[in-house]
Amino acid sequence: MAWISTKTYGAERGLTCALRQWAADSHCALLHGYSLAFRFTFAAEQLDARGWVVDFGAGGFGKIRQWLHATFDHTLLVAEDDPARPEFVRLQELGLARIQVVPGASCEMLARFAFEAARPMIAEATGGRCWIAEVECREHGANSAIYRNPDAVLREVQAEALTALAAQLG
């Protein structure tokens, strides 16, 4: 991997949502809200004709931007395994909330959720030339989590091994 670029979709973009960590032994088990932020790290071995890893506009990041807003803007995130899930779904049925069921409501799980959703969008937009190396989900300035693409980690290890082998062969 030779090229890296990042796109930060910050808290100022208004991805305001409510969530809870139902299994927490703290106030985090209660509904609370954040304006989530995401940072996508893209990688490519070759740049496109414009000299870009990925187009940050409609031709590349655009579908991800739309997905972020549809998923996290003014939504109530409910973990798949939340025992109160039927009650939250009832809020949606009453027209009191827009529910988004997610694999988990932690930064860690949301980072992976965003990665899994964005991965095919970037592959399609770049014809497979570019991939997502990692996604960071940030609750606020002090809390975030990063999900690293296992395939990208493997590519880095392979590149390091090849570089070391080439140096030995001299």
N, C-alpha and C positions, 0 to 999 in steps of 0.2 A: 504494500500500500504506500503510495507516494504522496497523495493529496488528501487533505482534511479540510472541511469547512464546517462551521456551526451556524445554526439558526436558533436564536433565543426568542421565544414567544413569552414575554414577561407578564408579570402580574398586572401591569398597567393596561393590558389588552382586555381585561374584564372577564376572565374565565371564572366567574364567581359561582361557587357551588357550596352546598352543605353536605356533610358526611358525618359518619361516626365510626369509631373503632369498637364495635359491639363487644369484643372479647377483652377490651382493656379493663384494668382494675383501677381506673382513674376517671377524671372528668372527660377524658377522650371518648368514653363510651356514650356520652351525650351528643346530640346534634350540635355541630359547630360549623363555621364556614371559613372559607379561604378564597382568595383570588389566586388560583393555581398558576404556576409558570412552568414552562417546559423548555429544555434546551436539547436540540437534536444535533448530534455529531454525525456528519456524512463523510464517507470515504470513497475514493476512486483511484484506480491505477492510471487512468487517463482522463484528461479534462475534455469537456465538450468543445465544439467549434468556437465558442465564445471565450474559452479559457476558464470555464466554471466547473466546479465539482457538481453543483446542483443549482438550478434556477430557483431563486428564492421567491419568484413571482408565481403567477397563475400556472405557468408551464411546468413547475416542479413542486414547490411547497404548497401551492394553492389548494389542492385537495386535502392535504393535512390540515391546513388552516380551517377549512370548512368543517372537517371532522372534529377538530378541537372545540370549535364553537357549538356544534350540534351536541357534543357529548358533555361538555363541562360548563357551558354558559347558562346560568340560572337553572341548574339542575340539582336534584337531590341524589347523590351517589349512594347506592345501596349494595352492599356486598352480597354476592350470590348466596352465601351461607349465613346471612344475618337471620337469626330466629324471628325477628320482628318484620321481616320482609313483607309478609301479607298486609301488615298494618300500613307500611309505607306505600304499597301498591294501592291500597284503599284511598290514600291521600290523592293519588293521581286520578283515580276514578271519580273522586269528588271535585276534581278540577283545582285542587289546592297545591299541587306540586307536579313537576315534570321529573319523573323517575328515570334514572339511568342505572341499570343493574351492571355491576362491574365485578371482576373476579375477586377483588379485595379493595378496601378503601385506604390502604396505607400508601405512602409515597412510593414505596418499593413496588407494590402491585400496580399502581397507576403508571409508573414508569414503564413497566413491562407491557401493560395493556396498551399504552400509546405506541410502544415499539411494534407490537404485533399488528396493530391497526395500520401504522404508517409504512411498514416494511413493503407490502405489495404495491402501495401507491408510488413509492420512490422507484421500485424496480420497473414499474410500468412507465413512469415519466421519463426514465433515463435509459430505457431499453436494457436494463440490467447492468449498465456501466457503473452505476453508483449504488452504494448500500449504506444502511444506517449502522454505524459503529456502536453508538450508545444513545440512550435517552435519559435525561435527568428530569425528575419531577420535583418542583420546589413548592412547599406550602407557604413559606415566607423566608426572610433573609437568613434565618438560623437553621431551618430544617429542609433537607432535600435527600433524595435517594437516586442512585444511578443504576440503570439496567444496561449491561453490556451484552452486545450480540455475541453469542458463543462462536459463531462462524468467523466473526471479525477478530476475536481473540486468537483463534486458531491460525488465521492468516498471518497475524503479527508474529506468532511463535515460529511458523514456518519460514517467514522472511528473515527472522533473526538467525535461525539455524542455517539457512542458505548463505547468509552473509558471513557467518562464522566459518562455514565450510569453504567458501571462496577465499577467505583470508588465509586459511590453513594451506590451501592449494597454491596460494600465492601468485 
